[in-house]
Amino acid sequence: MTPSPEYLRMIAARNATETRLRELDRRLREAADRAVDSPAAHRGDSGWRKSDEAAYQAALAALRYRSRNEIGALTVKLDRQQAAIRAWLAKAGGHRAKRN
């Protein structure tokens, strides 16, 4: 069975939202990495210390807190899109079962 245009549109919208959420997370991680103020942490060797990791995690937490509205909105949107896809599949599956 060929997927309908409506189903493909819903999948594309969900994928775009997932991509936006992953991109936001990537940007926040990169910003947290830059916020670690330790030459050893940025040498590229095994110089990452426990204090560097603690600074990174603290910076990441602060950035995520500042971006909580955007993260929350994208997460809710993604959940809503997933529910719509599940409902559409259940409805489409129900129609197929009635025809057989």
N, C-alpha and C positions, 0 to 999 in steps of 0.2 A: 504494500500500500504506500502510495506517495503522500508525504506529509502535506497538510494543507498550508496555504499561505499564512493563515492566522497563527497556526502552530509555529511555523518558521519565524514569524515576526516576534512571537512571545519568547522563543528561544534566543533570538538575536538580542532582544532587549535585556533579557536576563544575563546573557554573556557580557554585554556592554557594562551592566551594573557591576558584575563580578570583576571585570577588568578595572573599572574605576576604583573599586575598593582595594584591589591588589596594588594598583598604582599609588594610591594614597598611602598605604602601608609601606611600600618601598621608599617613597619620599620621606616619610617620618623616620624610617630606619637610617636612611642616609644622613638626614639632618642630625639625628642622635649620634651617629658615628663621628660627624664633624664636630659635635659639641664636646667630645672627649678631648680634654686639653692635656695630652700627654704625648711627647715625642715618641716614646716607646710604642705607643698604641698605633702609630701611623707609619712605622718603619716597614711593616710587612713581614716582620719576622715573628718569632714567638715571644715578643716583648709585651704582649697584652697581659696586664696584671689584674689581680682581683679588684684592685681599686679602679682600674679602667673599666672593667665590666660593671662595677657598681655605678660608676658615673654614667656609662652608656644606658643602663637600665633606668636610672633616675631621669635622664634626659628624654628617653623614649616614653616613659610614663607621663612626663610633663607635656610632651608634644601630643601624645594621644589624648590627654585630658583637654588640651586646648582645641583639639579637633573632634571632640566627642560629639558635637552636634552633627557634623558632616558624616562621621563614622556611623552614628546612630541612624541618621536618615537613610544612608545607603544600605545599612543592614536591614532596616524595616522594609525598604523598597525591595530588596532581594528576597526577603521572606514572603512578601506579598506576591512577587512574581512567581516564586516557586509554588506557592499555594494555587495561583491561577493556572499554572501549567498542570499541576496535579489534578485540579478540578476539570480542566479541559480534557485531559487524558481519560479520566474516569467517565466523563460524559460521552466522549467519543467511543470508549470501550463499551459502554452501555448500549449505544446506538448500534454498534456492530453486532452485539450479542442478540439484539431484538430482531435484526434482519436475518440472522441465520436460522 
